[in-house]
Amino acid sequence: MHPQPFPEDPARDVSTERDVIEAGTVWGDAELFSSRPSWDTLLAHKATRLTQEEQSFIDNECTHLCKLSNDWDTTSIWQDLSPEA
């Protein structure tokens, strides 16, 4: 007998489900929150592309923030991002 990847009756995090539903789209999240997701349905979703504005944000602001931060300072010294970040 093989173990089930998901329990038959999982304890559900209703607040998380509500947040996803209220966000306006559930994409594949509805499948993931179900007890038995359909992997075929999930894999059938096409990957989305970032807009030029989103890609620019990642290429510029996010990259700059990454250069300003490091794990040691964030976790051991500041317990947050540094003031410079």
Rosetta constraint file for C-alpha pairs under 8 A:
AtomPair CA 6 CA 10 HARMONIC 7.45 0.50
AtomPair CA 6 CA 35 HARMONIC 6.23 0.50
AtomPair CA 6 CA 36 HARMONIC 6.71 0.50
AtomPair CA 7 CA 35 HARMONIC 6.83 0.50
AtomPair CA 8 CA 35 HARMONIC 6.32 0.50
AtomPair CA 9 CA 35 HARMONIC 6.82 0.50
AtomPair CA 10 CA 35 HARMONIC 6.66 0.50
AtomPair CA 13 CA 17 HARMONIC 6.48 0.50
AtomPair CA 14 CA 18 HARMONIC 6.05 0.50
AtomPair CA 15 CA 19 HARMONIC 6.18 0.50
AtomPair CA 16 CA 20 HARMONIC 6.32 0.50
AtomPair CA 17 CA 21 HARMONIC 6.22 0.50
AtomPair CA 17 CA 33 HARMONIC 7.30 0.50
AtomPair CA 18 CA 22 HARMONIC 5.98 0.50
AtomPair CA 19 CA 23 HARMONIC 6.13 0.50
AtomPair CA 20 CA 24 HARMONIC 7.49 0.50
AtomPair CA 20 CA 25 HARMONIC 7.23 0.50
AtomPair CA 20 CA 26 HARMONIC 6.09 0.50
AtomPair CA 20 CA 29 HARMONIC 7.42 0.50
AtomPair CA 21 CA 25 HARMONIC 6.32 0.50
AtomPair CA 21 CA 26 HARMONIC 5.82 0.50
AtomPair CA 26 CA 30 HARMONIC 5.68 0.50
AtomPair CA 28 CA 32 HARMONIC 6.40 0.50
AtomPair CA 28 CA 41 HARMONIC 7.81 0.50
AtomPair CA 28 CA 42 HARMONIC 5.74 0.50
AtomPair CA 28 CA 45 HARMONIC 7.79 0.50
AtomPair CA 29 CA 33 HARMONIC 6.03 0.50
AtomPair CA 30 CA 34 HARMONIC 6.28 0.50
AtomPair CA 31 CA 36 HARMONIC 7.50 0.50
AtomPair CA 31 CA 37 HARMONIC 4.62 0.50
AtomPair CA 31 CA 38 HARMONIC 6.39 0.50
AtomPair CA 31 CA 41 HARMONIC 7.96 0.50
AtomPair CA 31 CA 42 HARMONIC 7.24 0.50
AtomPair CA 32 CA 36 HARMONIC 7.82 0.50
AtomPair CA 32 CA 37 HARMONIC 5.46 0.50
AtomPair CA 33 CA 37 HARMONIC 7.45 0.50
AtomPair CA 38 CA 42 HARMONIC 6.45 0.50
AtomPair CA 39 CA 43 HARMONIC 5.95 0.50
AtomPair CA 40 CA 44 HARMONIC 6.06 0.50
AtomPair CA 41 CA 45 HARMONIC 6.92 0.50
AtomPair CA 50 CA 54 HARMONIC 5.68 0.50
AtomPair CA 50 CA 55 HARMONIC 5.86 0.50
AtomPair CA 51 CA 55 HARMONIC 6.16 0.50
AtomPair CA 52 CA 56 HARMONIC 6.00 0.50
AtomPair CA 53 CA 57 HARMONIC 6.23 0.50
AtomPair CA 54 CA 58 HARMONIC 6.42 0.50
AtomPair CA 55 CA 59 HARMONIC 6.04 0.50
AtomPair CA 56 CA 60 HARMONIC 5.89 0.50
AtomPair CA 56 CA 61 HARMONIC 7.90 0.50
AtomPair CA 57 CA 61 HARMONIC 5.25 0.50
AtomPair CA 57 CA 62 HARMONIC 6.36 0.50
AtomPair CA 58 CA 62 HARMONIC 4.79 0.50
AtomPair CA 58 CA 63 HARMONIC 6.31 0.50
AtomPair CA 59 CA 63 HARMONIC 5.68 0.50
AtomPair CA 60 CA 64 HARMONIC 6.00 0.50
AtomPair CA 61 CA 65 HARMONIC 6.17 0.50
AtomPair CA 62 CA 66 HARMONIC 6.18 0.50
AtomPair CA 63 CA 67 HARMONIC 6.38 0.50
AtomPair CA 64 CA 68 HARMONIC 6.48 0.50
AtomPair CA 65 CA 69 HARMONIC 6.43 0.50
AtomPair CA 65 CA 85 HARMONIC 6.07 0.50
AtomPair CA 66 CA 70 HARMONIC 7.52 0.50
AtomPair CA 68 CA 82 HARMONIC 7.97 0.50
AtomPair CA 68 CA 84 HARMONIC 6.95 0.50
AtomPair CA 68 CA 85 HARMONIC 5.61 0.50
AtomPair CA 69 CA 73 HARMONIC 7.30 0.50
AtomPair CA 69 CA 74 HARMONIC 6.94 0.50
AtomPair CA 69 CA 81 HARMONIC 6.70 0.50
AtomPair CA 69 CA 82 HARMONIC 6.90 0.50
AtomPair CA 69 CA 85 HARMONIC 6.58 0.50
AtomPair CA 70 CA 74 HARMONIC 6.15 0.50
AtomPair CA 71 CA 75 HARMONIC 5.95 0.50
AtomPair CA 71 CA 76 HARMONIC 7.99 0.50
AtomPair CA 72 CA 76 HARMONIC 5.44 0.50
AtomPair CA 72 CA 77 HARMONIC 7.03 0.50
AtomPair CA 73 CA 77 HARMONIC 4.84 0.50
AtomPair CA 73 CA 78 HARMONIC 6.00 0.50
AtomPair CA 73 CA 79 HARMONIC 7.62 0.50
AtomPair CA 73 CA 81 HARMONIC 7.65 0.50
AtomPair CA 73 CA 82 HARMONIC 7.02 0.50
AtomPair CA 74 CA 78 HARMONIC 5.33 0.50
AtomPair CA 74 CA 79 HARMONIC 5.27 0.50
AtomPair CA 74 CA 80 HARMONIC 5.04 0.50
AtomPair CA 74 CA 81 HARMONIC 5.17 0.50
AtomPair CA 74 CA 82 HARMONIC 6.51 0.50
AtomPair CA 75 CA 79 HARMONIC 4.60 0.50
AtomPair CA 75 CA 80 HARMONIC 6.64 0.50
AtomPair CA 78 CA 82 HARMONIC 6.17 0.50
AtomPair CA 81 CA 85 HARMONIC 5.94 0.50
